[in-house]
């Protein structure tokens, strides 16, 4: 069984990959900017969402 945390992380990783790949081909953003999008959406955002959901459940 997949935990909620893994579902959130997996979803954000898929979105990050789509945004980065699409941004690479469809925009003129620099590779540094796209790497920032990949790291933010794939790493930082799921941590924030999981922390929010954990705090909401504990109240």
Steps between C-alpha positions, in 0.01 A plus 500: 500500500628843407505764772360851461851646511615282213195594292565871557870471416432284194240742369726800543793319335286422196383863481858624541623278218218610269560868579874471451477298179226724361686812605813376329323452169231768509668800664826689481573469872858431597600154615575643846145630529356167391722317748362731768145411394590130514650528850225724637205302365659157544662547843393813689129508416426139607680558831288810565177320408583194710593716800173691463297178481685350798433812709135506396454136604660553842262783596 
